[in-house]
């Protein structure tokens, strides 16, 4: 599947950091919340967000397009 990239560098970095933090907290507390972190990490890695696509948003700067 080929998804259109719609996520800028700052957005990706924020999702990587927040996703990693949520995964760590989920693992430490033995909860399923870590899966939310995995979703954030996956969207950051793929550089696409389904919600952004639905809302027709794009956080990339002109240099990233």
Rosetta silent file (secondary structure, phi, psi, omega in degrees, C-alpha in Angstrom):
SEQUENCE: XXXXXXXXXXXXXXXXXXXXXXXXXXXXXXXXXXXXXXXXXXXXXXXXXXXXXXXXXXXXXXXXX
SCORE:     score description
SCORE:     0.000 S_00000001
   1 L     0.000  139.095 -179.740    0.000    0.000    0.000 S_00000001
   2 L  -113.191  108.789  179.653    1.241    3.441   -0.863 S_00000001
   3 L   -96.263  142.437  176.620    0.158    6.145    1.572 S_00000001
   4 L   -74.089  131.578  178.745    0.625    9.819    0.802 S_00000001
   5 L   -72.313  131.100 -178.381    3.085   11.413    3.199 S_00000001
   6 L  -140.874   20.490 -175.133    1.405   14.156    5.202 S_00000001
   7 L  -125.762  125.987 -179.174    3.541   14.509    8.334 S_00000001
   8 L   -80.008  172.334 -176.382    6.308   17.035    8.851 S_00000001
   9 H   -61.952  -46.107  179.586    9.597   16.570   10.692 S_00000001
  10 H   -62.340  -41.637  178.442    8.508   18.277   13.920 S_00000001
  11 H   -62.449  -45.381  179.230    5.311   16.248   13.997 S_00000001
  12 H   -62.071  -46.012 -179.471    7.223   12.994   13.430 S_00000001
  13 H   -62.074  -39.614  177.893    9.777   13.770   16.136 S_00000001
  14 H   -63.452  -42.956  179.849    7.003   14.598   18.602 S_00000001
  15 H   -67.410  -37.828  176.112    5.223   11.327   17.796 S_00000001
  16 H   -60.360  -47.969 -177.555    8.459    9.321   18.154 S_00000001
  17 H   -65.355  -48.870 -178.445    9.124   10.824   21.598 S_00000001
  18 H   -66.592  -40.652  178.982    5.544   10.553   22.856 S_00000001
  19 H   -62.413  -44.521  178.637    5.100    7.070   21.396 S_00000001
  20 H   -63.166  -42.139  178.900    8.273    5.777   23.036 S_00000001
  21 H   -61.962  -44.601 -179.352    7.255    7.301   26.365 S_00000001
  22 H   -66.603  -38.927  177.387    3.783    5.720   26.220 S_00000001
  23 H   -62.412  -45.525 -179.812    5.235    2.317   25.272 S_00000001
  24 H   -62.160  -45.823  179.287    7.664    2.458   28.205 S_00000001
  25 H   -63.345  -41.322  177.881    4.944    3.496   30.649 S_00000001
  26 H   -61.819  -41.639  178.424    2.653    0.768   29.304 S_00000001
  27 H   -68.233  -39.619 -179.349    5.348   -1.875   29.733 S_00000001
  28 H   -66.725  -35.320 -177.425    6.252   -0.692   33.233 S_00000001
  29 H   -97.215    1.571  179.817    2.619   -0.736   34.372 S_00000001
  30 L    54.668   49.722  178.352    1.681   -3.912   32.441 S_00000001
  31 L  -120.678  168.469  178.769   -1.190   -2.185   30.644 S_00000001
  32 L   -82.322   -2.839  179.921   -2.464   -2.142   27.090 S_00000001
  33 L   -60.599  -22.967  178.170   -1.756    1.600   26.819 S_00000001
  34 H   -59.679  -25.947  178.765    1.551    0.710   25.224 S_00000001
  35 H   -66.232  -31.571  176.022   -0.354   -0.120   22.040 S_00000001
  36 H   -62.631  -41.180  177.115   -1.284    3.557   21.698 S_00000001
  37 H   -63.635  -37.198  178.542    2.430    4.306   21.699 S_00000001
  38 H   -64.218  -39.491  178.279    3.018    1.680   19.016 S_00000001
  39 H   -63.383  -43.484  178.330    0.418    3.381   16.798 S_00000001
  40 H   -62.646  -42.006  178.290    2.178    6.729   17.264 S_00000001
  41 H   -64.344  -39.480 -179.426    5.547    5.155   16.427 S_00000001
  42 H   -66.925  -43.486  179.940    4.101    3.470   13.332 S_00000001
  43 H   -66.918  -34.638  177.020    2.514    6.664   11.985 S_00000001
  44 H   -66.477  -43.350 -179.730    5.770    8.540   12.587 S_00000001
  45 H   -64.186  -42.076 -179.066    7.775    5.864   10.767 S_00000001
  46 H   -79.118  -11.542 -179.968    5.366    5.791    7.810 S_00000001
  47 L    59.867   30.793  178.103    5.186    9.612    7.761 S_00000001
  48 L  -143.406  145.422  179.182    1.441    9.459    7.310 S_00000001
  49 L  -127.009  120.381  179.717   -1.533    9.946    9.592 S_00000001
  50 H   -59.192  -35.579  178.363   -4.950    8.566    8.594 S_00000001
  51 H   -65.477  -39.728  176.984   -6.689   11.310   10.590 S_00000001
  52 H   -63.090  -40.322  178.576   -4.715   13.960    8.694 S_00000001
  53 H   -62.379  -44.357  179.479   -5.734   12.323    5.412 S_00000001
  54 H   -62.106  -40.380 -179.333   -9.391   12.356    6.433 S_00000001
  55 H   -87.646    1.338 -178.943   -9.150   16.032    7.470 S_00000001
  56 L    56.849   44.232  178.396   -7.029   16.875    4.397 S_00000001
  57 L  -101.847  155.564  177.032   -4.203   18.207    6.597 S_00000001
  58 L  -150.382  116.731 -177.164   -0.504   18.270    5.778 S_00000001
  59 L   -98.160    8.538  178.578    2.117   19.337    8.347 S_00000001
  60 L   -75.159  147.597  174.377    5.080   19.136    5.988 S_00000001
  61 L   -82.849  170.925 -178.465    6.986   22.311    5.192 S_00000001
  62 H   -59.665  -34.569 -178.677    7.578   23.370    1.598 S_00000001
  63 H   -70.525  -22.083 -178.114   11.097   21.880    1.673 S_00000001
  64 H   -89.635  -11.032 -175.449    9.756   18.447    2.682 S_00000001
  65 L   -83.546    0.000    0.000    7.192   18.159   -0.122 S_00000001
